[in-house]
Amino acid sequence: MSTAGQCPEWIPVNINEHKNVWVYIEIEKGHIHEASLQLLGKAREVANKVNSELVAVMIGSGLGSLINEPGMYGADQVIYVEDPRLETYYSLTYGEALAQLAMKYKPEAFLVAGTMRGRELAPYIANNLRTGITADLTMIEVDEKTREIILVRPPFGAWQLAHIRTLKRRPVMGSVRPNVFPLPAKDENRKAKIVQEKVEELREPGLELLERTEIKGSEEMPIEKAEILVSGGRGIGSRDGFEMLKKLAQLMGGTYAGSRKAVDMGWIQHERQVGQTGKTVRPNLYIAVAISGAAQHVFGIREAKRVVAINNDPNAPIFESADYGIVGDYKQVVPELIKLIDEKKNGKK
C-alpha cells in the first residue's frame, strides 16, 4: 500500500470508483466513544440511501473484542489495523494510517465524530487525501436525483444552514458534532464482516508522549447526558444566581447548564455551555432561565423535546423556540417553582 503522503493534489479522481460510507471509530479508555456510535446510526441511513455498505474503521493496538461492536450498531463491515506503532494516538500517524486505508478502498464518504480528537484528526486525513472537509456537521443529506451526499452545517452566528457539495474530489469528508444524532439501538446478534489490514510506512510523529495525567473532572452529571436541564444566561446576573438554578435542577433530578455569556462571565465552567460553540443537548426538558435566545444558543437545544423559557422580556427571541413561556423575573419565578415541586414531592398541599 502506498504512503498517503505521496498523493499529490493534481492526481485526478474518478468519482465513480469510490463507494461505501466510512466512519472512523474512536476508542477512549478502552471503550468506543459514544459519539462514534451515534454517527454510525446516521451513517447507516446515508449508506442505505446511496445503496452502499457502511464501513467502520478502527486502528490502534490491543483492540480485542471492540472490533465486533460496530456491527451491533449498524456497520456492514469493520476494517481494522492492529499495530504497536498506533498504541499511542498521534494525529500525524493516525491521519496517515487512515488515509492509506482510504486510498486503497476508495470510500465515497469518510465521516469522523467531532470530538476533541476527531476535530484534530479529520483535517490530517483530508490533507493526505487532498480532499475537502466540512467541520461541525449537524445533518447529512442525500440528493434523491443525483445520489450525491450533501453535508450540512450552520454558518457561525446565522440562522441559515449551509449545504455543501464536494464536486470533484473524493471521499466526501466531514466531522459531525457529537450528540446531534441519537444513539442507535444495539443489536448484539448483528455481526459485521471483519477485515484486518496493515499499514506500511508511517512517518515519525515528531513528538513523544512522556506522561499522561488524568485530569479529574466534575462529579456532576454531564449536560449531554441529562434528561432535565436548567440553564441560565447573562440575565442571571451573578455566580450566586446559578445556585438557585442548581437547586431547581437537583430537585427535578437533572443538572444545570448555561449560555456562552454565563461562561464568559465566569459563572459556570465551559464544559456546561450549551450552544454552537458549546455542546448540543437532547434533554426531555430544557428550562431556559434569563436566556435571550440568540441563534448560537438555540442551535444547541434544537433536539430538546420540551423547552420552557423564563424571561422578564416578553419579546425575547427565546420564546419563539419555546413550547411554554413564563414572562417574569426569575428571582420570583424559580423560587416559586422550587416551592411547588418540593411540596408535590413531599405530598404537601
Contacts in CASP RR format, 6 or more apart in sequence:
PFRMAT RR
TARGET T0000
AUTHOR 0000-0000-0000
METHOD contacts of the structure
MODEL  1
MSTAGQCPEWIPVNINEHKNVWVYIEIEKGHIHEASLQLLGKAREVANKV
NSELVAVMIGSGLGSLINEPGMYGADQVIYVEDPRLETYYSLTYGEALAQ
LAMKYKPEAFLVAGTMRGRELAPYIANNLRTGITADLTMIEVDEKTREII
LVRPPFGAWQLAHIRTLKRRPVMGSVRPNVFPLPAKDENRKAKIVQEKVE
ELREPGLELLERTEIKGSEEMPIEKAEILVSGGRGIGSRDGFEMLKKLAQ
LMGGTYAGSRKAVDMGWIQHERQVGQTGKTVRPNLYIAVAISGAAQHVFG
IREAKRVVAINNDPNAPIFESADYGIVGDYKQVVPELIKLIDEKKNGKK
1 100 0 8 1.000
1 101 0 8 1.000
1 103 0 8 1.000
1 104 0 8 1.000
1 198 0 8 1.000
1 199 0 8 1.000
1 200 0 8 1.000
2 100 0 8 1.000
2 103 0 8 1.000
2 200 0 8 1.000
3 96 0 8 1.000
3 100 0 8 1.000
3 200 0 8 1.000
3 201 0 8 1.000
4 95 0 8 1.000
4 96 0 8 1.000
4 97 0 8 1.000
4 99 0 8 1.000
4 100 0 8 1.000
4 103 0 8 1.000
4 128 0 8 1.000
4 129 0 8 1.000
5 96 0 8 1.000
5 99 0 8 1.000
5 128 0 8 1.000
7 99 0 8 1.000
7 103 0 8 1.000
7 128 0 8 1.000
7 129 0 8 1.000
7 130 0 8 1.000
8 130 0 8 1.000
9 130 0 8 1.000
11 130 0 8 1.000
13 168 0 8 1.000
13 169 0 8 1.000
13 170 0 8 1.000
15 168 0 8 1.000
15 170 0 8 1.000
17 106 0 8 1.000
18 106 0 8 1.000
18 107 0 8 1.000
18 108 0 8 1.000
18 170 0 8 1.000
18 171 0 8 1.000
19 52 0 8 1.000
19 53 0 8 1.000
19 106 0 8 1.000
19 107 0 8 1.000
19 108 0 8 1.000
20 47 0 8 1.000
20 52 0 8 1.000
20 53 0 8 1.000
20 54 0 8 1.000
20 55 0 8 1.000
20 77 0 8 1.000
20 105 0 8 1.000
20 107 0 8 1.000
20 108 0 8 1.000
21 43 0 8 1.000
21 46 0 8 1.000
21 47 0 8 1.000
21 50 0 8 1.000
21 52 0 8 1.000
21 53 0 8 1.000
21 54 0 8 1.000
21 55 0 8 1.000
21 107 0 8 1.000
21 108 0 8 1.000
21 109 0 8 1.000
21 111 0 8 1.000
21 149 0 8 1.000
22 55 0 8 1.000
22 56 0 8 1.000
22 57 0 8 1.000
22 102 0 8 1.000
22 105 0 8 1.000
22 107 0 8 1.000
22 109 0 8 1.000
22 110 0 8 1.000
22 111 0 8 1.000
22 171 0 8 1.000
23 36 0 8 1.000
23 39 0 8 1.000
23 40 0 8 1.000
23 43 0 8 1.000
23 54 0 8 1.000
23 55 0 8 1.000
23 56 0 8 1.000
23 57 0 8 1.000
23 70 0 8 1.000
23 75 0 8 1.000
23 111 0 8 1.000
23 112 0 8 1.000
23 113 0 8 1.000
24 36 0 8 1.000
24 57 0 8 1.000
24 58 0 8 1.000
24 98 0 8 1.000
24 110 0 8 1.000
24 111 0 8 1.000
24 112 0 8 1.000
24 113 0 8 1.000
24 118 0 8 1.000
24 121 0 8 1.000
24 122 0 8 1.000
24 125 0 8 1.000
25 32 0 8 1.000
25 33 0 8 1.000
25 36 0 8 1.000
25 56 0 8 1.000
25 57 0 8 1.000
25 58 0 8 1.000
25 70 0 8 1.000
26 32 0 8 1.000
26 33 0 8 1.000
26 35 0 8 1.000
26 36 0 8 1.000
26 112 0 8 1.000
26 113 0 8 1.000
26 115 0 8 1.000
26 117 0 8 1.000
26 118 0 8 1.000
27 33 0 8 1.000
27 58 0 8 1.000
27 60 0 8 1.000
27 63 0 8 1.000
27 66 0 8 1.000
28 117 0 8 1.000
30 66 0 8 1.000
31 66 0 8 1.000
32 66 0 8 1.000
32 69 0 8 1.000
32 70 0 8 1.000
33 113 0 8 1.000
33 115 0 8 1.000
34 178 0 8 1.000
34 183 0 8 1.000
35 113 0 8 1.000
35 114 0 8 1.000
35 115 0 8 1.000
35 176 0 8 1.000
35 178 0 8 1.000
35 179 0 8 1.000
36 113 0 8 1.000
37 70 0 8 1.000
37 73 0 8 1.000
37 183 0 8 1.000
37 184 0 8 1.000
38 113 0 8 1.000
38 178 0 8 1.000
38 179 0 8 1.000
38 180 0 8 1.000
38 181 0 8 1.000
38 182 0 8 1.000
38 183 0 8 1.000
38 184 0 8 1.000
39 111 0 8 1.000
39 112 0 8 1.000
39 113 0 8 1.000
39 176 0 8 1.000
39 181 0 8 1.000
40 54 0 8 1.000
40 56 0 8 1.000
40 70 0 8 1.000
40 73 0 8 1.000
40 74 0 8 1.000
40 75 0 8 1.000
40 184 0 8 1.000
41 73 0 8 1.000
41 74 0 8 1.000
41 181 0 8 1.000
41 184 0 8 1.000
42 140 0 8 1.000
42 176 0 8 1.000
42 181 0 8 1.000
43 54 0 8 1.000
43 109 0 8 1.000
43 111 0 8 1.000
43 140 0 8 1.000
44 54 0 8 1.000
44 74 0 8 1.000
44 75 0 8 1.000
44 184 0 8 1.000
46 109 0 8 1.000
46 140 0 8 1.000
46 142 0 8 1.000
46 149 0 8 1.000
47 53 0 8 1.000
47 54 0 8 1.000
47 76 0 8 1.000
49 142 0 8 1.000
49 147 0 8 1.000
50 108 0 8 1.000
50 142 0 8 1.000
50 147 0 8 1.000
50 149 0 8 1.000
51 147 0 8 1.000
52 108 0 8 1.000
53 76 0 8 1.000
53 77 0 8 1.000
54 74 0 8 1.000
54 75 0 8 1.000
54 76 0 8 1.000
54 77 0 8 1.000
55 75 0 8 1.000
55 76 0 8 1.000
55 77 0 8 1.000
55 78 0 8 1.000
55 79 0 8 1.000
55 105 0 8 1.000
55 107 0 8 1.000
56 70 0 8 1.000
56 71 0 8 1.000
56 75 0 8 1.000
56 77 0 8 1.000
56 78 0 8 1.000
56 79 0 8 1.000
56 192 0 8 1.000
57 78 0 8 1.000
57 79 0 8 1.000
57 80 0 8 1.000
57 98 0 8 1.000
57 101 0 8 1.000
58 66 0 8 1.000
58 67 0 8 1.000
58 70 0 8 1.000
58 78 0 8 1.000
58 79 0 8 1.000
58 80 0 8 1.000
58 81 0 8 1.000
59 80 0 8 1.000
59 81 0 8 1.000
59 83 0 8 1.000
59 86 0 8 1.000
59 94 0 8 1.000
59 97 0 8 1.000
59 98 0 8 1.000
59 101 0 8 1.000
59 199 0 8 1.000
60 81 0 8 1.000
60 82 0 8 1.000
60 83 0 8 1.000
60 86 0 8 1.000
60 87 0 8 1.000
61 82 0 8 1.000
61 83 0 8 1.000
61 84 0 8 1.000
61 85 0 8 1.000
61 86 0 8 1.000
61 87 0 8 1.000
62 82 0 8 1.000
62 87 0 8 1.000
63 80 0 8 1.000
63 82 0 8 1.000
67 78 0 8 1.000
67 80 0 8 1.000
67 194 0 8 1.000
68 78 0 8 1.000
68 191 0 8 1.000
68 192 0 8 1.000
68 194 0 8 1.000
70 78 0 8 1.000
70 192 0 8 1.000
71 78 0 8 1.000
71 190 0 8 1.000
71 191 0 8 1.000
71 192 0 8 1.000
72 186 0 8 1.000
72 187 0 8 1.000
72 188 0 8 1.000
72 190 0 8 1.000
73 184 0 8 1.000
73 186 0 8 1.000
73 187 0 8 1.000
74 184 0 8 1.000
74 187 0 8 1.000
74 190 0 8 1.000
74 192 0 8 1.000
75 192 0 8 1.000
76 192 0 8 1.000
76 193 0 8 1.000
77 192 0 8 1.000
77 193 0 8 1.000
77 194 0 8 1.000
77 195 0 8 1.000
78 192 0 8 1.000
78 193 0 8 1.000
78 194 0 8 1.000
78 195 0 8 1.000
79 101 0 8 1.000
79 105 0 8 1.000
79 195 0 8 1.000
79 197 0 8 1.000
80 194 0 8 1.000
80 195 0 8 1.000
80 196 0 8 1.000
80 197 0 8 1.000
81 97 0 8 1.000
81 101 0 8 1.000
81 196 0 8 1.000
81 197 0 8 1.000
81 198 0 8 1.000
81 199 0 8 1.000
82 196 0 8 1.000
83 97 0 8 1.000
83 198 0 8 1.000
83 199 0 8 1.000
85 93 0 8 1.000
85 202 0 8 1.000
86 93 0 8 1.000
86 94 0 8 1.000
86 97 0 8 1.000
88 209 0 8 1.000
89 117 0 8 1.000
90 205 0 8 1.000
90 206 0 8 1.000
90 207 0 8 1.000
90 209 0 8 1.000
91 120 0 8 1.000
91 121 0 8 1.000
91 124 0 8 1.000
91 205 0 8 1.000
92 124 0 8 1.000
92 203 0 8 1.000
92 205 0 8 1.000
92 206 0 8 1.000
93 202 0 8 1.000
93 203 0 8 1.000
93 204 0 8 1.000
93 205 0 8 1.000
94 121 0 8 1.000
94 124 0 8 1.000
95 121 0 8 1.000
95 124 0 8 1.000
95 125 0 8 1.000
95 128 0 8 1.000
96 124 0 8 1.000
96 128 0 8 1.000
96 199 0 8 1.000
96 202 0 8 1.000
96 203 0 8 1.000
97 199 0 8 1.000
97 202 0 8 1.000
98 121 0 8 1.000
98 125 0 8 1.000
99 124 0 8 1.000
99 125 0 8 1.000
99 128 0 8 1.000
99 129 0 8 1.000
100 199 0 8 1.000
100 200 0 8 1.000
101 197 0 8 1.000
101 199 0 8 1.000
102 110 0 8 1.000
102 125 0 8 1.000
102 129 0 8 1.000
102 171 0 8 1.000
103 129 0 8 1.000
104 197 0 8 1.000
106 170 0 8 1.000
106 171 0 8 1.000
107 170 0 8 1.000
107 171 0 8 1.000
108 149 0 8 1.000
108 170 0 8 1.000
108 171 0 8 1.000
108 172 0 8 1.000
109 149 0 8 1.000
109 171 0 8 1.000
109 172 0 8 1.000
109 173 0 8 1.000
110 125 0 8 1.000
110 129 0 8 1.000
110 171 0 8 1.000
110 172 0 8 1.000
110 173 0 8 1.000
110 174 0 8 1.000
111 137 0 8 1.000
111 140 0 8 1.000
111 173 0 8 1.000
111 174 0 8 1.000
111 175 0 8 1.000
111 176 0 8 1.000
112 118 0 8 1.000
112 121 0 8 1.000
112 122 0 8 1.000
112 125 0 8 1.000
112 173 0 8 1.000
112 174 0 8 1.000
112 175 0 8 1.000
112 176 0 8 1.000
113 175 0 8 1.000
113 176 0 8 1.000
113 178 0 8 1.000
114 122 0 8 1.000
114 135 0 8 1.000
114 136 0 8 1.000
114 175 0 8 1.000
114 176 0 8 1.000
114 177 0 8 1.000
114 178 0 8 1.000
115 178 0 8 1.000
118 175 0 8 1.000
119 135 0 8 1.000
119 175 0 8 1.000
122 133 0 8 1.000
122 135 0 8 1.000
122 173 0 8 1.000
122 174 0 8 1.000
122 175 0 8 1.000
123 133 0 8 1.000
125 173 0 8 1.000
126 132 0 8 1.000
126 133 0 8 1.000
126 173 0 8 1.000
129 169 0 8 1.000
129 171 0 8 1.000
129 173 0 8 1.000
130 169 0 8 1.000
131 166 0 8 1.000
131 169 0 8 1.000
131 170 0 8 1.000
131 171 0 8 1.000
131 172 0 8 1.000
131 173 0 8 1.000
132 166 0 8 1.000
132 169 0 8 1.000
132 173 0 8 1.000
133 173 0 8 1.000
133 174 0 8 1.000
133 175 0 8 1.000
134 151 0 8 1.000
134 153 0 8 1.000
134 164 0 8 1.000
134 173 0 8 1.000
134 174 0 8 1.000
134 175 0 8 1.000
135 153 0 8 1.000
135 174 0 8 1.000
135 175 0 8 1.000
136 153 0 8 1.000
136 154 0 8 1.000
136 175 0 8 1.000
136 177 0 8 1.000
137 151 0 8 1.000
137 152 0 8 1.000
137 153 0 8 1.000
137 174 0 8 1.000
137 175 0 8 1.000
137 176 0 8 1.000
137 177 0 8 1.000
137 180 0 8 1.000
138 152 0 8 1.000
138 153 0 8 1.000
138 154 0 8 1.000
138 161 0 8 1.000
138 176 0 8 1.000
138 177 0 8 1.000
138 180 0 8 1.000
138 280 0 8 1.000
138 299 0 8 1.000
139 152 0 8 1.000
139 153 0 8 1.000
139 161 0 8 1.000
139 180 0 8 1.000
140 149 0 8 1.000
140 150 0 8 1.000
140 151 0 8 1.000
140 152 0 8 1.000
140 176 0 8 1.000
141 149 0 8 1.000
141 150 0 8 1.000
141 152 0 8 1.000
141 163 0 8 1.000
142 148 0 8 1.000
142 149 0 8 1.000
142 150 0 8 1.000
143 150 0 8 1.000
148 165 0 8 1.000
149 166 0 8 1.000
149 172 0 8 1.000
150 163 0 8 1.000
150 164 0 8 1.000
150 165 0 8 1.000
151 163 0 8 1.000
151 164 0 8 1.000
151 165 0 8 1.000
151 166 0 8 1.000
151 172 0 8 1.000
151 174 0 8 1.000
152 161 0 8 1.000
152 162 0 8 1.000
152 163 0 8 1.000
152 164 0 8 1.000
153 161 0 8 1.000
153 162 0 8 1.000
153 164 0 8 1.000
154 160 0 8 1.000
154 161 0 8 1.000
154 162 0 8 1.000
154 276 0 8 1.000
154 295 0 8 1.000
154 299 0 8 1.000
155 162 0 8 1.000
156 276 0 8 1.000
156 296 0 8 1.000
157 276 0 8 1.000
157 294 0 8 1.000
157 295 0 8 1.000
157 296 0 8 1.000
158 295 0 8 1.000
159 295 0 8 1.000
166 172 0 8 1.000
166 173 0 8 1.000
177 280 0 8 1.000
178 224 0 8 1.000
178 279 0 8 1.000
178 280 0 8 1.000
179 224 0 8 1.000
179 279 0 8 1.000
179 280 0 8 1.000
179 281 0 8 1.000
179 282 0 8 1.000
179 303 0 8 1.000
180 280 0 8 1.000
180 303 0 8 1.000
182 282 0 8 1.000
218 269 0 8 1.000
218 271 0 8 1.000
220 255 0 8 1.000
221 254 0 8 1.000
221 255 0 8 1.000
222 255 0 8 1.000
222 271 0 8 1.000
223 229 0 8 1.000
223 255 0 8 1.000
223 257 0 8 1.000
223 271 0 8 1.000
223 272 0 8 1.000
223 274 0 8 1.000
223 279 0 8 1.000
223 281 0 8 1.000
224 279 0 8 1.000
224 280 0 8 1.000
224 281 0 8 1.000
224 282 0 8 1.000
226 254 0 8 1.000
226 255 0 8 1.000
226 257 0 8 1.000
226 281 0 8 1.000
226 283 0 8 1.000
227 254 0 8 1.000
227 283 0 8 1.000
227 284 0 8 1.000
227 285 0 8 1.000
228 249 0 8 1.000
228 252 0 8 1.000
228 253 0 8 1.000
228 254 0 8 1.000
228 255 0 8 1.000
228 283 0 8 1.000
228 284 0 8 1.000
228 285 0 8 1.000
228 287 0 8 1.000
229 249 0 8 1.000
229 254 0 8 1.000
229 255 0 8 1.000
229 256 0 8 1.000
229 257 0 8 1.000
229 274 0 8 1.000
229 281 0 8 1.000
229 283 0 8 1.000
229 285 0 8 1.000
229 286 0 8 1.000
229 287 0 8 1.000
229 304 0 8 1.000
230 245 0 8 1.000
230 246 0 8 1.000
230 248 0 8 1.000
230 249 0 8 1.000
230 252 0 8 1.000
230 254 0 8 1.000
230 255 0 8 1.000
230 256 0 8 1.000
230 257 0 8 1.000
230 287 0 8 1.000
230 289 0 8 1.000
231 245 0 8 1.000
231 256 0 8 1.000
231 257 0 8 1.000
231 258 0 8 1.000
231 259 0 8 1.000
231 274 0 8 1.000
231 286 0 8 1.000
231 287 0 8 1.000
231 288 0 8 1.000
231 289 0 8 1.000
231 291 0 8 1.000
232 242 0 8 1.000
232 245 0 8 1.000
232 256 0 8 1.000
232 257 0 8 1.000
232 258 0 8 1.000
232 259 0 8 1.000
232 262 0 8 1.000
232 288 0 8 1.000
232 289 0 8 1.000
232 290 0 8 1.000
232 291 0 8 1.000
233 258 0 8 1.000
233 259 0 8 1.000
233 261 0 8 1.000
233 262 0 8 1.000
233 288 0 8 1.000
233 289 0 8 1.000
233 290 0 8 1.000
233 291 0 8 1.000
233 292 0 8 1.000
234 259 0 8 1.000
234 261 0 8 1.000
234 262 0 8 1.000
234 265 0 8 1.000
234 290 0 8 1.000
234 291 0 8 1.000
234 292 0 8 1.000
235 290 0 8 1.000
235 291 0 8 1.000
235 330 0 8 1.000
236 242 0 8 1.000
236 245 0 8 1.000
236 262 0 8 1.000
236 267 0 8 1.000
236 289 0 8 1.000
236 290 0 8 1.000
236 330 0 8 1.000
237 265 0 8 1.000
237 267 0 8 1.000
237 290 0 8 1.000
238 267 0 8 1.000
239 266 0 8 1.000
239 267 0 8 1.000
241 267 0 8 1.000
242 256 0 8 1.000
242 262 0 8 1.000
242 267 0 8 1.000
242 268 0 8 1.000
244 330 0 8 1.000
244 331 0 8 1.000
244 334 0 8 1.000
244 335 0 8 1.000
244 338 0 8 1.000
245 256 0 8 1.000
245 289 0 8 1.000
245 334 0 8 1.000
246 256 0 8 1.000
247 338 0 8 1.000
248 287 0 8 1.000
248 334 0 8 1.000
248 337 0 8 1.000
248 338 0 8 1.000
248 341 0 8 1.000
249 255 0 8 1.000
249 256 0 8 1.000
251 338 0 8 1.000
251 341 0 8 1.000
251 342 0 8 1.000
251 345 0 8 1.000
252 285 0 8 1.000
252 341 0 8 1.000
256 268 0 8 1.000
256 272 0 8 1.000
257 268 0 8 1.000
257 272 0 8 1.000
257 273 0 8 1.000
257 274 0 8 1.000
257 281 0 8 1.000
258 268 0 8 1.000
258 272 0 8 1.000
258 273 0 8 1.000
258 274 0 8 1.000
258 291 0 8 1.000
259 273 0 8 1.000
259 274 0 8 1.000
259 275 0 8 1.000
259 291 0 8 1.000
259 294 0 8 1.000
259 297 0 8 1.000
260 273 0 8 1.000
260 275 0 8 1.000
260 277 0 8 1.000
260 278 0 8 1.000
260 296 0 8 1.000
260 297 0 8 1.000
262 268 0 8 1.000
262 273 0 8 1.000
263 269 0 8 1.000
263 270 0 8 1.000
263 272 0 8 1.000
263 273 0 8 1.000
270 278 0 8 1.000
271 279 0 8 1.000
273 279 0 8 1.000
274 280 0 8 1.000
274 281 0 8 1.000
274 297 0 8 1.000
274 300 0 8 1.000
274 301 0 8 1.000
275 296 0 8 1.000
275 297 0 8 1.000
275 298 0 8 1.000
275 299 0 8 1.000
275 300 0 8 1.000
275 301 0 8 1.000
276 295 0 8 1.000
276 296 0 8 1.000
276 297 0 8 1.000
276 299 0 8 1.000
276 300 0 8 1.000
277 296 0 8 1.000
278 300 0 8 1.000
279 300 0 8 1.000
280 299 0 8 1.000
280 300 0 8 1.000
280 302 0 8 1.000
280 303 0 8 1.000
281 300 0 8 1.000
281 301 0 8 1.000
281 303 0 8 1.000
281 304 0 8 1.000
282 303 0 8 1.000
282 304 0 8 1.000
282 305 0 8 1.000
283 304 0 8 1.000
283 305 0 8 1.000
284 304 0 8 1.000
284 305 0 8 1.000
284 306 0 8 1.000
285 304 0 8 1.000
285 305 0 8 1.000
285 306 0 8 1.000
285 308 0 8 1.000
286 301 0 8 1.000
286 304 0 8 1.000
286 306 0 8 1.000
286 307 0 8 1.000
286 308 0 8 1.000
287 307 0 8 1.000
287 308 0 8 1.000
287 309 0 8 1.000
287 310 0 8 1.000
288 301 0 8 1.000
288 307 0 8 1.000
288 308 0 8 1.000
288 309 0 8 1.000
288 310 0 8 1.000
288 311 0 8 1.000
288 318 0 8 1.000
288 322 0 8 1.000
289 310 0 8 1.000
289 311 0 8 1.000
289 330 0 8 1.000
289 334 0 8 1.000
290 310 0 8 1.000
290 311 0 8 1.000
290 312 0 8 1.000
290 330 0 8 1.000
291 297 0 8 1.000
291 309 0 8 1.000
291 311 0 8 1.000
291 316 0 8 1.000
291 318 0 8 1.000
292 311 0 8 1.000
292 313 0 8 1.000
292 316 0 8 1.000
292 317 0 8 1.000
292 318 0 8 1.000
293 316 0 8 1.000
293 317 0 8 1.000
293 318 0 8 1.000
293 321 0 8 1.000
294 317 0 8 1.000
297 318 0 8 1.000
298 317 0 8 1.000
298 318 0 8 1.000
298 321 0 8 1.000
301 307 0 8 1.000
301 321 0 8 1.000
302 321 0 8 1.000
306 323 0 8 1.000
306 324 0 8 1.000
307 321 0 8 1.000
307 322 0 8 1.000
307 323 0 8 1.000
307 324 0 8 1.000
308 322 0 8 1.000
308 323 0 8 1.000
308 324 0 8 1.000
308 325 0 8 1.000
308 326 0 8 1.000
309 316 0 8 1.000
309 318 0 8 1.000
309 319 0 8 1.000
309 321 0 8 1.000
309 322 0 8 1.000
309 324 0 8 1.000
309 325 0 8 1.000
309 326 0 8 1.000
310 325 0 8 1.000
310 326 0 8 1.000
310 328 0 8 1.000
310 330 0 8 1.000
310 333 0 8 1.000
310 334 0 8 1.000
311 318 0 8 1.000
311 319 0 8 1.000
311 325 0 8 1.000
311 326 0 8 1.000
311 327 0 8 1.000
311 328 0 8 1.000
311 330 0 8 1.000
312 327 0 8 1.000
312 328 0 8 1.000
312 329 0 8 1.000
312 330 0 8 1.000
313 327 0 8 1.000
314 327 0 8 1.000
319 325 0 8 1.000
326 333 0 8 1.000
342 348 0 8 1.000
343 349 0 8 1.000
END
